[in-house]
Amino acid sequence: MIDPLYAAVLVGTGLVLLAAFSSLLAYRYGAPLLLLFLGIGLLAGVDGIGIEFDNAGLAYFVGSIALAIILFDSGFGTPLKAFRQAALPAVTLATVGVPVTAAVFGLAASYVLGMSWLEGVLLGAIVGSTDAAAVFFLLRIGGINIRDRVVSTLEVESGSNDPMAVFLTIALVDVLSGGSSLDAFGWDVVLGFVEEMGIGAVMGVAGGWMIKTLINRIDLDRGLTPIFTLALSLLVFSATGAIHGSGFLAVYVAGLYAGNSGMRSAASLKRFQDGMTWLAQIIMFLVLGLLATPSQFPAIAGSAIALALFLIFVARPLAVWLCLLPFTFQSRETAFISWVGLRGAVSILLAIVPLMGGIDEHRIFFNTAFIIVLVSLLLQGWTIGILARWLGLIVPARIGPVEKVELELPGTAHHELLSYRVVAQSPVARGERLPRWARPSLVIRDGKSMRYQYAGRLMPGDYVYLFISPRYPRLLDRLFASPAPVGPDDAEFFGEFSVDPAKPARFLNQAYGVGLDEDEEQLTISDLMIGRLGGRAEYGDRVPLGPVELIVRDTAPDGAVAAAGLSLEPEAPPEIPLFLNRRQIAAAWRRRWKSRGGARLDESQALMDDPRPVERGSREKTMTMFKTLDDADLQGKRVLLRIDLNVPMKDGVVTDETRIERVLPTIREIADKGGRVVLLAHFGRPKGKPNPDMSLEPIAAVLSNRLGKPVGFSADCVGPVAAGIVSALNDGDVLLLENTRFHAGEEENDESFVAELASLGDIYVNDAFSAAHRAHASTEGLAHHMPSYAGRTMQAELEALEKGLGSPEKPVVAIVGGAKVSTKIDLLSNLVTKVDALVIGGGMANTFLAAEGKDVGKSLCEHDLADTAREIVAKAREAGCTIVLPTDAVIAREFKAGAANETLSVDAVPADAMILDAGPASVEAINGWIDRAKTLVWNGPLGAFEIEPFDRATMAAAGHAAERTKAGELVSVAGGGDTVAALNQAGAADDFTYVSTAGGAFLEWMEGKPLPGVEVLKA
């Protein structure tokens, strides 16, 4: 009697330990962990080492208890914020998605397995629930972060779809075991579902309240509290089932309620439940693996694999798409959610129900479900990270690793005692102060304890103990975390420029022409972004606004956007046509309704006022390097005109026509001179494939209205369709070709693609300076195949830039500001060889001041670039260029509007303060240099101009430069995203000689780099 007992315990514990050790393989190789657990169970079974286990009832009992434990932990660990954020879409997936998946899958199962449709639906219900535990494990070990909304939806769906699958499976087994037909599956079953789920929800809330109340009021031994909590959760599960409610739903809701209600000992409960969940998963998979007989799999493997692929690629995606259609998920988010529908232990557990119901004598349901789970874990489990990266759903980590321990605080559920280890380069290690509410009480340094107020500045390796409210740990995590590594992709992800979310949105309209209506202009940028995002902003969310894109860099506790970035060339993520949301579908139908074929002439004849023509003025001598329209014979010629049509569009409608107005003079001049105008342009980044959202077709009607004449449109920019329409053009006609970037050859500057474009024209005119820094087929390649000229907009830009640095009137002064030296090393190195004085402001000035040995306190400063700063100063000295740095500064201890501030010498900046703007003495010196200058080139603000009062230096210098320009005493050229916004804010942009909105092309020109689209036009 004793020996068999020991043997059973030995085998059981050995299997559990083996499963636990297998997690190391998963961490090392990224394998789906649950697949390893299942494999160990199979190896231990009758076809493996020979353990015979054929008790379906016991397996179902053990699996149900394990599932209840897992669901309680899932609810307990789900933040209420995540539940609220994803409740509607996730519950829709759980309640509607499972039946839809089962019904669609049932059609395939009835055909492949030769069973009735109702039996096929039963098999669909069995495999209808998902196992997100495997998903989140793989995401964690893969080191990737998925957007909060997607993660929350998957998390809540996984906890709430099991009850639906359980109910549907049991109901169908009851119908089939009783010999009933589909007619029996009617309203009684629907009402039964509503009753069971309703009882489950009510009992779950009541059970969660009971657990929270008892734990907080009964003074149990600490060791008993987790066991008591677990027993109460199983009590809720069993009591609900006893009164014909859904015990699985009840235990999930009870965990959700209890976990978000401020229970005492929450930290220790979470650790205990985490361990119990691991144990429950291991035992459940081992038992289910033991129950299986792999030798029976080959007979049905082919059919089961086919059904698994149908479930993965058809049934689940269709159900997810239909369920998420009412919501504002992007197509790539919907695609990812559909792919993450991994099948797991619940599917195998439910496959036992037909066995117990006596309708699966040959184990067709059980074996098929088992194989489907294996295929799902293998195929989907190993590709989640790859798919997330391809779909662009990964967001950079907010913070690096943080070393923290939560300590229980007896007697209260409303405060916590946290212990943090100070890590190198964390904000507190760099001198950031702890907030008052943190109540730091103790510091341990080098094994010695001391009171916080006597510890001085915190050092790496210190342990800090803090007494806080549970609401604030996330804020402290950021202070104690090491900096998250930011690679080039992360920097690009968040945009080239920063914008102040508290500023009015009208500044975006002024700076970038994003096409906001009057009501939107009155909103703050934060409110605009939140509105465009459907009422909620998340870290990493992106808001397209015509030619630019806003990115959420951080959010405040109240949900407002705390920091935002701006990208001048937003990269279009892959859109999946099969998962278009309702807005995309509506826009596609509108385009289809308007369309009258692949290529047509738009008959709109509405006349509108002509825009102000570009002022040509006198030709600069250096313009003889470029041929202009004055040098071209246009009569009867097919003119390929490259223009910038990156205009703001919403649902296929152009919302701001500013960029279109700029190119009209060139189009009119070519048409009036008898040329046959063939317009080339790109829109967004479709990555070499057609994308309906980036079609230029809607712009044809706008061009027609503006020009007062028909403008044709070709559904392709090359090929027979385009060639046919071009050949039919008469003198003076205008034709717009489809987005050139719909072909990979455009960005690759592929010679064969260039040749196809060249066959459509006799003359090439480039009027898109904003794209001149790209060596693409339509911006550079075409100029090698035919006579080439600069359009009037390109000409105006080149003339202005030539006045700035090419052949400027001396003295020349450059103002360069912004946050970091690292982003403008090439720019500074080039300017010191071409200007008489270089004024350095903004955050980058701090790096130069620090390089001189000055203490800049907590200011933004790249100390590791001190040598680079000194090299630039030395290079300037050799070139005879004067470097002008601030001599006084406006400093503050908080970076917010209206913060208390004072003006001090840069030699007297306190250690706990930061420089946020240049002081009045520095502004006076800068204005003195502007007075001496004949030419001014400006890129970047002098301070944190987005927030008052730290905008004063930028406003004052901009206003002074504008006055001198208006007086005819100064040629002033400016450009760059933040620069344009700052000049607009100062009301000075219209008075500058030229303000470039070309973005990347302007910056590369200032850096002295050759622009391919300009170089190729040189005569």
N, C-alpha and C positions, 0 to 999 in steps of 0.2 A: 504493500500500500504506500510505503514511504518512497520507494525508488521511483515509481511512476510520477509521483508528485514532484520530486526533485527534477526528474527528466523534463516534465512539462514546463516547470519554471525555468530550467536551464535553456530549453529551446526558445521559449517565449522571450526571455530577457536577451538571449543572444540575437534574436531577430530584431528586437527593438534597438539594441546597441548598434547592430549592423546598419539599420536604417538611419540612425542618428549619424554614424560615421560617414554614410553616403552623402550627407550634406556637404562634406568637404569637397567631394567631386563636383557637386553642383556649383559651389562657389568658384572652383578652379576652372571649370570648363563651360559654365553657363548652362548646364543641363537642366531640364525641367525636374525639380526635386521630387514631385509627386510621381513622376514616371519611374524614378529610382525606387521609391517605396513600393510601388506596384510590382516592379520587376523582382524585388526581393521576395515578395509574397508568392509570385509565380514560381520562383526557383525553389522555394521551400515546399511547394505543393506536391500533389500526387505525381505530376510529371517531372518533378525536380528531385529533391532529396527524399521524397516519398511520404510526406505528412498528409494523411487522408483527412479531409474536412468536407463534409457534405451537408451541413446543417444550415439550410437557408434561413430558417426562422431565427436561429441564434445570430447568424451574420447580420440579419436585418435589425435585430435588437441592438447589437453592439454598434452597428453603423448609425442607427438613429440617435443613440445616446451621444456618440462622438459628434454627430452633426449638430446636435443641440448645443453642445459645448462650444463648437466652432462658431455657430451663429451668435451665441451670447457674446463671445469675445469680439466678433466682428462688429456687433452693435455697440459694445462698450468702448471700442477704440475708434468709432466713427465720430468725429467732431460734429456738433450740431450745425456749424457753419457749412460743412461739406454736405450734410444731409439737405439743408435748405437749398443750397445751390443746385443740387442735382436731383431733388426729390421728384419733380414732375416727369422729366425725361426718363429717370431710372425706374420709377414705378410703372410708367407706361411700357417700358421694355419688359418689366417683370410680369405685368398682368396681360398685356396684349401681345407682347413679343413671343412669349412661350407658346400660346395657342396658335399663332400665325406660323411660327417655326414648325410646330408639330403638324399642322394641316398641310403645309407645302411639302415637308419631308415625307408625310404619309403617302402622297401621290407617288413619289419616287420609290419608297419602300414597297408599296403594293405592286409596282411594276417589276422591280428587281427581284424581290423575294417571293412573288406570286401569292401574297396574302391579301386579305380584304383591306379596303382603305381604312376602316376603323382600326384594324390591327396595325396598319402602318402609322396611323396617328398615335396609337399607344407607344410604338417605338419612338416616334418623334417627341412625345412627352417625356419619355425616359431620358433622352439625350438633350432635352430642351433647356436645362439649366446650365449655368456657367460656374467655373471655379476660379475666382479671381485671386485666391491665395497663391496659386502658382504664378499668376501674372505679376503680382507685386513683388514676389521673391525674385523673379527674373529681372524686373526693372531695377531692383535694389542692387543686385550683384553686377548688373551691367553698368552701373554708375551713371544712369541717365535720369533726367527729370522731365516728366510729362506735365503738360499744362493742367492746372488744378481742376478745371471744369471736366476734363476728360477723365482724370483719375477719380474724381468724386462720383461721376456717373457710373463708372465701372464698379467702384466700391459699393455703392448703394444698390446697384442692380444685383450684384452677386449675393448680397445679404437678403434681398427681397424676392428673388425669382425662384428660390428653392421651394417655398410653400406652394407656389402656383404649380410647379412641376409635380410635387408630391400629390396635391389634390387631383390634378388632371390624370395622373397615372392610376391612382386608386379608383377614381370614378370610372375610368375606361375598363379597368380589370373587373370591376363589379358588373359592368354592363356585359362584357364579353363572357365572363364566367357564368352569367345567368342565361346565356344563349340569346340575349336580346340583340336587336338590330340598331341601326343608327337612329331610328325613330325614338328609342328609349333615351337617347342622349339629347334631351330637350330642356324646357324651362325649369324642370325640377332640379336638374343638375346645375343650371345657372344660379337658381335661387339658393341651392345648397352651397355653392361657392361663395356667394355674397354673405350667407349666414356664417360659414366657417371662417372666412377672413375677417368679418366684423367682430366675431367673438374673439378671434386671435388678437386683433388690434386692441380691443378694450382690455382683455386680460393682460396683454403686454404692458400697457400703460399702468394698469393697477399693480401688476407684478413689479415693474420698475420702481414705482413709488414705495411699494412694500420693502423691496431690497434696500433702497436708499434710506428709508426711515429706520429700519431695524439696525442696519450697520451703524448709523449715526447715533442711535440712542442706547443700544445695548453695549455694555463695556465688556467685550470679549477679549480673551487672550489674543495677542497679535498673531500667533501661529494658527489659531482657529478661524480668524476672520476670513481669509480667502476660501477655506473649505466651507464655511457657513454660507458665503456668497454663492459658491458653486452649487451647493445643495438647494438654496433658494431658487436659483435659475432653473434647475431641473424640476423643482416643485411647480414652478410656473408652466414649464413645458408639459408635464404630465397632467396637471389639473386642467389645463386648457383642452388637451386632447380628450380627457374624460368627459367633458361636457360638449363634445363634438365641435370644438374649435380647432384652429390650426395652431398646434403647439409650436411648430417651427417659426411661424410668424410671431407668435407671442414671445418666445424667448429672444428673438432678434430685437423686437421693440423694447422689451424689458432691459436688454443690454444698452440700447440706444438711450433710453430714459435715464437709467442709473449712471451711465458713464458721463452724462452731461449735466448732472444735478449736484455736483460738488460733494461727492461722497468722501467720508473720512478714509484714510489709508489707500487712496486711489493709486498711488505709485506702486505700493506692494501688490495690490490687486492686479494691476496691469502686468507686472512681472510674473505673478503666479499663473494668470490666465494665458499669458503667452506660452509658458511652458506646457500647460494643460492642452492648449490648442495643438502644439507640436505633437504631443503624445497621442491626442485623439486622432490626428491625421495619420500618424504612423500606424496605430492599431487598426484604424478603419481600412487603410490600404492593404495592410498585411492580411487581415481577415478576408477581404474581398479577393486578394490575390490567391489565397489558399483555396477559396471556393471555386476558382476557375480551373478548367481542365484544358490546358493549351493544346493537347493532342486533338481536341475537337475543332480547333480554329481553322485548319487548312480547308475543311469542307465548305466553309462559308466565307473564307478570307476575301476572295475576289469581290463578292457582292457587298461585303461589309466595308471594304476599302472604297468601293465606288460610292456607297451611301455616305461615307465619311467625307469624301470630297464634295459631294452634292450639298451636304450640310454646311461645310466650310465656305464653299464658293457660291452657293445659291440660296439655300433656305435661310440661314442666319443673316447674310447681308440684306436679303429682301425684307425680312422682318425688322431688322434694325433701321433700315432706310424708311420704311413706312411709319415706324414708331417715332422716329426723330424728325420727321417731315414738318410737324407743327412748330418745332423749335428752331433756333437760329444756329445750329451746329454747321460748321464748315464741312464741305464734302470730304476733306481729308480726315477730319475728326470722326465723322460717321464711318469712314472706311476703317479707321483704326479700331473703333469700338466693335465693329462687326468682326474684325480679325481676332480680337482678343477674347472671343467667345470660346475659351478653352473648356473642353469637357473634363470632368474630374470624378471624384469619388461618388458624388451624389448620383450621377448617371448610372454607375455600376450598382449602387445601393438600390435605386429604383428598379433596376433590371431584375432584382430578386422578387419584387411584388408579383409579376406574372407566375414565377415558380411557385410561390405560396398560394396563388389563386388557382393553380391547377390548369393553366392554359399554356404552359411552356414546357411540355414534357421533353421536347428535344432540344431545349435550351437555345432556341433560335434567337429569342429576344436578348437573353443574357450574353451569349457569345458575340452577337452582333454589336451590342452596346459596348462590350469590353474592347473589341477591336476598334470601334469608333473612338473611344477614349484614347487608346494607344496612338492612333493616327493623329488625333488632335494634339496630344502632348508633343509628339515628335515634330509635326509639321509647323504648327503655330507656336509651340513653346520655344522652338529654337530660332524663330525669326522675328520675335516681337521687337527687339532692339533695332534690328535692321530696318524694319518697316517704319518704326517711329522716326528714325533718322531721315529716311527717304521722304516721308510725309512732312517733315519740318515741324514736328510736334515737340521736339526737345527744346527746353529752355535752359540757359546757363544757370548753374547753381547760384543762389543768392549769397550764400556764405560758405566758407570752408568748414572743415571739421571743428567741432566744439566738444571739449571735455567737461562733462557735467554729471553730477550725481544728485538725485532727488532723495532727500532724507525725510522720513516721517516725523511729523510734529504732533505729539500726543495732545489731545484735548481740544483740537480745533480742525475743522475741515475748510477753513477760510484763509489759511496762510500756509506757506511751505518754507522749508529750510533747504536752500540749494547750495551745493558746493561746486565752484568752478575752478578749473586750473587755467591760469593765464598762459596763453600760448604766444609765441613770438609773432610779431607783426599784427596781432589783434588790435582793435581800436583802444582797449584799455592799456595794452602794453605800449602804445604810441602816445599815451597821455590823455586819452578820452576820459572824462569824468563820469562816474556812476551817478544816475539820477537819485534824487533824495528818497523817492519811494522805495528804492531797493534795500535800504536799511542794512548796509554791510556791517557785520559785527565782529568778524575775526579774519585775520590773515595769518597763514602759516608759510614762513619763508625759511628755507634751509633747515627745516625741522623745528624751528622756533615759532611759537605763537605770539601774536601781538594784536592790539586793538587796531582797527582799521585807520582811525584818525592819526595814529602814530606811525603808520607803515610807510607814509610818503607815497611816491609814485609806484604803482604796481609794476612788478618785474616778471619776465617770463619764468615760469616754474612756480610762481606763488599759487597757493590755494586760498580762495576767498569764499567765506560763508556769508550768505545773505538770507534775510528773513523777509519774504515777499508775499504778495497776493498771487493766487494761481493765474490771474489774468495776464501777468507780465513776463513770464519766462521767455517768450519769443523775442521780446525787445532786448532782454539781457543776452540771449544767445548771440545776437548780432554784435554786441559789444565784446564778448569773450571769444568769438570765432576767429579762426585764422582767415585771411582773405582768400576768397574763392579764386582759383587760377583763371585768368581771363585770356583766352587765346584769340587769334585774329578772327575766327568765326564768331566768337561771342561778341567781340567789339562790333563786328558788322551786323550782328543780330540786333543790337540795341540802337543802331543808327549812327550816322556820322556826327550829329549835333544833339545838344540837349536843349530842351525847351521848358519853360516854367509853366506847369499846369495851372497855376493860379492866374496867369495872365488872360486877358480877353482873347477869344478866338479870332477876333477881327485882325489881330496881328498876323495870323497865318494867312489870311486872305490878302493882306497888304504885301507880305513878303513873298508868297509863293503862288498866289492866285488859285486857291484851292476850291473856289466856287461855293462858298457858304451863303445861305440865304440870310435875310436881315435878322430873323429870330436867332439863328445859330451864331451870328456874329456877336450877339450880346452875351452869350454863354462864356464861361471860363473854358480854357482848353480841357481841363479835367472833366467838366460837365459834358462838353461836346463828345469827348472820347467815351464816357460812360453811356451817353445816349446812343451813340453809334454801335456800341457793344451790347445793346439790349438791356441796359440798366445795371450792369455789373462789370467792373474792370478787374482783370487778374494780371498778375506778374507775367510778362511775356506776351500779352495780348497785342494785336496789331490792328491799326485803323487806317485803311487806305483813304487818302484824300487827294484824288486826282494824281498829280505828278509826284506827290510825296507820300510818306507813310509815317504815322505816329506809332511809337512803341511804348508800352507801359513798362517802365524800369522799376517802379516800386509803388506800393499802395499804402495808404494810411489806415489806421485801425477803424476809422469811420467809413471806409470804402472808397474814399476819394483817391484820385491819382496823385501820388506824392512826388514822383519823378517820371519824366517822359523823355524819350529820344525821338529824333527825326531822321529819316532816311531820304536822301534826294533821289536815289534810284532803287525803289523798292523791288525786291526780288520776288517774283511770283512763285509761290509754292505750287507743287503739283496738285491740280484739281482732278478729281475722279469723276468722269461724266456719269457713272452709274449711281453716284451718291449726291447729286445736286440737291441743294436745299430749296425750300419753296420760293425764296427770293430769286435764286438763280433760274429756276424753272420759269417763273413769271417773266423775267427779263428775256429768256430765250424765246418764249412765246411771242413777246412783243416784237422781238427782232424778226421772227418768222412771219408775223402778221404784216410787218412793213415790207418784207422782202418780196421782190417780184422776179426772182431768178438770181443766178450766180453773178451776173454783171448787168448793170442797167444804168440809165441816165436818170438822175433825180430831177423832177420837173418843178420843184419848188422855185418860185420866182419872187418871193418876198424881198423887197428892197429895204436895206437898212443903211444908216449913215455910214459913210466911209470913215475909217479910223485915220488919225493924224499920220501922214506919211513920215517915213524915216528921213531925217534931215541929212542930206549928203554933205553939204558944205564944200569946202575946198579939199582937193585930194592931197593927202600927205605924200611927200616924195617917196617914202618907203612903200606906199601902196603900189608903186610901179612893179613891185615884186609879184603882185597878184593881178590876174586879169579879172575885170569886173564885167557887169552887163553892158557897160559902155563900149567894151571891146568885142562884143559878140554880135554876129549876124543871126538873128533869130527867125527871120521870115521863113515859114514853111518847115522849120526844123522841129523834130521831136526832142523836147527838152526834158531831161530827167532832173527834176528839182527835188533835192533832199531838204526836208524841212522838219521842224520840231513840233509834233502834235501830241506831246505828252500832256494832254489837257485833263482837268478833273472830270470824271464821269461817275454817275451813280445810276445803277440799273439801266445802263445803255443810253443815258441821256447826258449830254455835255452840260456841266453846271457852271463853267467859267470859260469864256471865249478869249481871254487875254492873249494867250499864245497864238491863237488863230489870227487875231488882229495884227500881230507883229509880222506875220508872213504874207499878209494880203498885198502890200505894195509890190513885192517881188513877183507874186503870181500875176497881178494886174499888168505890170510892166511887160512881162514876157508875152502874155496873151495879147496885149494891145499892139505889140510889135510883130504879131503874126506867128508867134511860136505856138506849138501844140504842147500844152503843159501836162506832163506826167509826174504826179506827186509821189514821192517816196517818203515813208516815215515808219517809225516803230512806236509801240505802246507797251510799257511794262516789260516784263521778262518772261515770256511764255516758254523759254527754254527749247526753242527750235521746233515746237509743235503748235498746231492751231489751237487756240483757246477762245471760245466765243466771247468771254468777258473782256478780251483784249482786242476785239475787232475794231477796225477803223471805220466801219460802215456808218455808224451814227454821225461821224464827223462830216461825211459828204454833204448831208443836208444842211449843216451849219455853214460850211464853206459856200454852198450854193446861195444861201440867204445873204451872206456877207458880200459875196461877189456880185450878186444880182444876175446870175446866169447859171444855167445847168452845170452841175458837176457830176461826172460819171463815177461809178465805182466798180472795181473789178474784185471778185472774190478771191483772187490770188495775185501775187505780184510778179509771177513768172508763169510760163507754160502757155498752152494754146489759147486759153480764155483771155489772158492778159494781152497776148500778141494780137489776137483778133480785134479786141476793142481799140488798142493803140493804132492799129492800121486803119481803122475807120474814123479816126479823129480828123477834124478840119482845122484850119488855121484859127487860133484863138480859143479852141476848145480846152477844157480842163478835165483831167481824169485823176482820180485818187486810187492808187493800188492798195491792196490789203497789206497788213502789218508785215514788214520785211522779216521780223524776227520769228515769224511762223515757220521759217526755214532755218535749219541749223547752219547752213552755209553763210548766213548773214554775219553772225558773230565770229565764225571761224574764218571769215574772209576767203572762203573757198573759191578757187579760180573758176571752176565750172559754174558756180552760182553767179559769180560776177559776170561771166560771159552771157549767161541768160538774161540778167538785168540789162547789160550793155546792148543786147540785140533789140531792146525796145526804144532806144534813143539815138540821137545824133550828137547831142550836146549835154554836158553834165554841169549842173549848177548846185553848189552846196550853200544852203542858207541856214544850217543848223550848227552854230558854234557850240552849243551845249553838248553835242555828241562828237565834237571834233577830237576829243582825247581818246576816242575808240577807233582802232584800226579795223573797222568792219567793212563789209562789202559795199554798202551804200554810202559810207562816209569816206572811205579811202580807196577801195579797190577800183571803183568805176572811173576815177580820175586817170587811171593808167590806160584806159581803153578809148578815150574820146577827148575832144577839146573841153577844158574844164574852167569854170569861172566861180567867183564868189558872188553870192546873192547880196541884196541890199542889207539884210539884217546881219549877215556875216561880215560884210564890209564895215558897217557901223561899229561892230564889236572890235574888229581888228584895228580900226583907226583909233578907237578910244584906248585900247590896250597899248598901241604903239606910242601914244602920247604919255602913257603911264610909265613904261619901262624901256620900250624899244628905242625911241629917240626923244626922250623927254626934255623939257626945258628945265634947266637946273637953277637952283638946288632942288634935289628930289628928297622927299621925306617919306618914309614908310612907317605906318603904324601897324603893329602885329600884336594881337591879343589872343585870349583863349585860355583854356585850362592847362594844357600840357605841352612841354617842349618836345616830348617824344613824337607827337603827331606833326610837328612842323620843323623838324631838323633840316630837311632839304630846303624848305622855304627860307628859313633864316640864313642858311649858308649861302644861298643864291643872292638874297637881298643885300647882304653886307658888301658884296662886290659891285653893286649897281646903284646904291643910293648914298646920299651924303649923310643922312642921319636915320637911325633905326630906333623907333620908340617901341619898347617892349612893355606890355601891360597884361592885365589879367593874372590868372594863376601861374602862367609861365614866368612872369617877372619874379615870382617868389623863388623859383629855382635859380635864377641868376643872382638874386640877392643872397641866397644861401651859399652860392658858390663864392661870393665875396667874403664869407665868414659871418654874415649877419644871422641872427636868430629870428626865424619867421614864425615861431610858436607852433600853433596847430594848423597853420595855413596849408592849403593844398600845395605840395612841393614834391618834386621828383629828386630827392637827394642823390639817387644813384646816377643822375645825369649832370652832376656838378662839373665833372671833367669836360663833358660835351659843351656845357655852357661856357666854360673858360676857353675852350678851343674856338668857339664862335666869336667870343670877344677878341681873341688874339687875331683871328682872321680879319675882323672888322678893323682893328688897329692897323694891320698891314695894308688894307685897302683904303685907308683914310676915311672910314665911316665911323661916325660918332654913335655909340650905344647910349640911349637915353632910358634910364631906369627911374622908378618912383623914388622920391626923397622923403615923402611922407605918405601915410596910408590911413584909410578909414578901417578901423578894426572893430570886431565884435566877438562875443563869446557864443552867440547863437546865429545860425544861418536861417533867418526867417524875416518876413516883412516887418518893418518897424522895430527890429531888434535894437536894444540899447547899444550905442556905438560911440566911438570917440576917434579923434584924429591925432596920430602920434608920428614922430619921426620913425623911419624904418629901422633906426638903430635902437629903438626902445619898445619893440613889440613884446608884450607879456607872453610868457610860456603857455598860458591857457587861452590865448586869443588867436584869432585868425584874421588875415588881411583879406578884405572883401572888395576894396575899391582903392583907386589912387586918391590921394589927398589934394586939397586945393593948391598947395604949392607945386605939386607935380603937374596939375592941370595947367597952371599958369606957365610952367616951363614947356609943356607940350604945345600950348597955343602959341608960345613964342617961336617954336620951331615951325609951326604951320604958317606963321607970319613971314618967316624968312623963305619959305618954300615957294617955288613956282609950280611944282608938281607934287601931288600927294597920292600915295597908294595905300589903301587901308584894308586890312583883313583881321577881324576879330575884335571883340569889345575890350575895354580897359578894366572892367570889373564885372561883378555879378549883376549885370544890368537888368536881369529879369525881376529882381526884387528891390523895391525901394527900401532904404535910400542909397543903395549901392550902385545906382545907375547914373549918379551925378557926373562922374568923370567922363563917361562915354557920351552922355547927352551934351555936356558942355563943349567937349572937343568937336563933336559932330556938328553942333550948331555953329561954332566958330568957323569950321572948314566950309560949311554951306554959305555963310555970309561972305567969305572971301571969294568963293566961287561965283556967287551972284554978282559980286563987284567986278568980275573979270580979272581978278588978280591971281587966280589959282586954277589949275587943271586938277580935278579930283576924280579918282577912279577907285571904286570899292567893289567888293564881291565876297561871296561865302555866305553860308546859311545864316549863322548868328549875326554876321555883319549887316546883312540886308534887314533882318528883324530889328536890330539896334537902330539903324538909320531911320527906318520907318517909325519906330517908337519915338525917336527924337524929332520927327517931322522934317528931316533933312534930306531924305533920299531924292526927292524931286529936284533939289537944288544942286546936287552933285553933277559933275560933268557926265559921268557914266556910272551906273550901278549894274553890275553883271549878275544875272540870276543863273548863270551857266553851271554853277556848282563845281563839279569835279574838273571840268575843262579850265575854269578860271584859276583854281588852285594849282593845277599842274603848270599853267602858264606862269604863275608867280614863282613857282619853284624852278623855272628856267628849263623845264622839260619840253622837248619838241612835241607838238600836237599833230598826230598823223593826218587828221583831216585838214589841217592848215598847211603842213609841209608839202603835201601833194599838190596844192594849188599854186605853189610858187612858180613863176614863169621861168 
